[in-house]
Amino acid sequence: MGSWRLLAAGWGVLLGVTVVLGMVASLPAVVPPVAAAGVVLLGAALACDYFGFSRRAEGWNGRTASSAAARARMTALEQRFRRERDQGSMSTGTTARGLLVALAEQGQLARAGDVVDFLHAEALTRAHRDVVGDGLRALALAELGRLPQAERLLASLDGRAVREPVVVWARARAAELEGRPGDALAMLERVVPEDGPLTAPLRDLAIEQARLLVRLGAGERARVLLTRIATGGWQREVGALVGNGDPRLGLVAQEALGLVGAYR
């Protein structure tokens, strides 16, 4: 049940209790204290992380370039998460989600095992939907080699969730790791627009698309796509592919950057 529906149900129950007590006693005597209690409970619910408002404020804005500051923040979040988890802190869920986002931004989801397990246990009692968190959790499970768990989590998402870039990324990555790179490429091609500017999350999907194109032997298409990404203001991200450990992808990325330089 979503947080707003849960609040509405609670208010409905409270209204029913008020009516019954008003019929037994008198409405002027019952309504003021019940209304005051309802306002206090509503304020507490809006401020409580259980309803997810503070957590939903942090979405997914794509991967970020590695830097000393980003690595220090990620390390600090890891230490804070372990400390809060060991102490049983109420804010552990918020810290865990922030850490998961930071690990994904830095491409370090292979270190997310403890965080994923904690967020899985928390999701069993969560009152709100957290599409970004679930998508990143599924992606981390796939990167950790826990594909059956990733598939179950992805299968539980529906509606608008399946169109979220991070969920598409998780589905495509899971398909690739299962040995279906063609299916993974098709998933990405349905979401990445053929022209126009790319947001950071769509840029990530386009880079994944280019990587799969190289893997499937379509280097020329990958070069065109990476050239488009670089000319759209993401030259640094394309340049990071040059030394990523895949010599074929690195060569295509280098050629794309060369074309961008020639156009200028």
N, C-alpha and C positions, 0 to 999 in steps of 0.2 A: 504494500500500500504506500502511495506517495505521501510526502510529509503534509501537503495541504489537505489531502483527503483524510489523513489521520486526524488532523486538527479539526476538520469539519465534523467527523464522526464524534470526536470528543465533545465538541460544542453541542452536537445534537443530543448526546446523552445527558449533558449538563442541563440543557433546556428541558428535557423530559423530567428530570429530577426536580427542577424548579417548579414545573407545572404541578406535579404530584404533591409536593410539599405545600405549594400555594393553595391547593384545594383542601388540604388537611388543616393548615393553619390559616395564614392570610398572605396574599401576594406582597403587600407593602413591607411585611416583616421578613420575607424570604428573599425577594429579588435583590435588594442592595448588597447584602453580604455575598450572595452567590455571584452577582455580576462582578464585584470587586475581586473575588477569588478567580473568576474566569479571566479577567484582565491580567492578573499576576501570572497565572499559568501560561497565558498566551505569550507574554513577554519572556518568560523563562524558556518556553519552547523555541522562540525565535533566536534566543541567545545561545541555546544549547547546540553543541556540535552534532548531537544525535539526529537533528533535523537537517543537518548538512549545509546550512547556508554559508558558513565560513569555508567549508571544503569546496563547495561548488564555485566559489569565487576564483579558484585556481583551475583553469582549464588546461588545454593542451595547445601550445603555441609553436610546436615544432622543435626539432633538435637545435641545439645551440653549439657554437664553436667552443672547443675546449680552451680553457684559460685557467690561470692559477686561482682566480677568484671563484670560478665555477667549481673547480675541484675542491677548494677549501670549504665551500658551502655544502657540497655533497658529503664530504667527510664529517662535517659538523652535524649534519642531519642524521648520518648513520650513528654517530655516538649518542646523539640525543634520543634517537629511537630506541636503542638498546637500553639506555638508562631509564627512560619512561616505561618501557615494557617490563623491565625487571622490578620497577617500583609500583606497577599497576596503575599508572597515571591515567586520568580520564582524557588527556589530550594526546594519548599515544596514536589514536586513529588519524588525527590531523597530521601529526608528524610523519607517520608511515606513508600517508598518501603523498605528502610533499617530497619525501625521500624517493618514492617510486617515480614521480615526475622528474626529479633531478637525475636519477639514474637513466631514465629514458632519454632525457635531453643530451646526456653525455655518452650515450651508446654503451652503458655499463649494466644492462639488464641481467647479465650473467651473475651479478652480485646481489640479485633481488630475491633470493630464495626465502630468507626469513621474513622479509616485508610482505611477499606474496602470501605466505602462510598466515601471517597475522591478519591481513586484509580479507582473506578468505573466511576466517573465523568471524570477523566483524561483520561481513556482508550477510551472514545468516540472520542477524538481528537488526539490520539496517532498515530504517523507515523510509529512506529516500532512494531515488535512482541515481547512480553515479556512472554514467555511460563512459566518460573519459577514464575514470579509475578502473572500471571493468575491462575496457579495451586495453589499457596498459598492462593490467594484470594478466590478461590472456596472452599478450605479446611476450611478457616476461616468462610465462609458463612455457611458451613455444621455444624461446631462446634457451631455457633451462632443460629442454628435452622432454618436458612433461606434456606431450601433445594430447593425450586423451583428456587431461584436465582442461587444457586450453580449448579443445573442441567442445566440451560440455559447457564451458562458460560462454563461448561464442554462440552456441545453439540457444542459450537462454535469453539472448538479446534479440529484440524485435523492434518493429516500428521505426522511428527516426534513428534509433541507436545504430542500426545496420548501415546508415549512410554517414556516420561520423568518420572522418578521415583516419583517426587512430584505430577504430574498429576494422575498417577496411584494410589497414596496414597489418593488423593482427591476423585477419583471415588470410590475407595473401601470404604472409610469412609462414603461417601454419601449413598452408597448402604446399608451399615450396619445400618445407622441411619434410613433408610427407612424400616427396618425390613427384609433385605435380606442378612444375614450374610454369607450364602452359596455362593451367587454370589460375595460378597466382597472377600471371601477367594479364589475363583477361579481366580479373577483378579490378586491377589497378587502372586498366584502360577505360573501364566503364566510369571511373570517377574523375580521373585527371582530364581536364578540358584540353581540346586540341589546339586552342589558341587563347590569347588573352593573358593577363597577368596571373601569377600564381601566388597564393598565400603561403606562409611558411609550412603549414601542415600539408598542403597540396604539393609544395616543392619536395618535401620528404618522399611523398608517394611517387612523384615523377622521377626522383633519383633511384628509388627502388625499381621503378619500371625500366629505367635505362640499364640498371644492373642485370635485370632478368633478360633484357633484350641481348645484351652481350653474352650472357650464359647460353642463350638459345641460338647464337650465331647471327643475330641481326645487328651487327656492329654499326652499319650505316644509319639505321633508324635510331640507335642509341646516341650516335654522334649528333644527329639533328636535334634530338630531345635535349641533350646536355648543352648544346649551343643555345637553344631557346632558354634554358634555365639560367645560363651564365649571362646572357644579354638582359634578362629580367632583373638583374641586380644580385644574383647569387653566385658570383664568380668564386668567392672564397669556398663555398660549399662544393662546387665542382672541382676546384683545385685540391680539396682534401681527398678526392678520389684517386689522385695520381699516385700516392704512396700508401694505398690502403691494403696492400697485400695481394691484390688481383691484378697481374700485369696487363691483361687484356682490357679490363675496365680502365686502368690507369692510362693506357695508351689512347683509348677513345676520349677520355676526359682531357688529356693533353692536346689532342687534335682539336677538340671543341674549343678549348681556351685559345688555341692558335687562330681559329677562325674568327673568334670574337675580336682578337687583337687586329686581325687583318681588316675586318669591317670598319674598325675605327681609324 
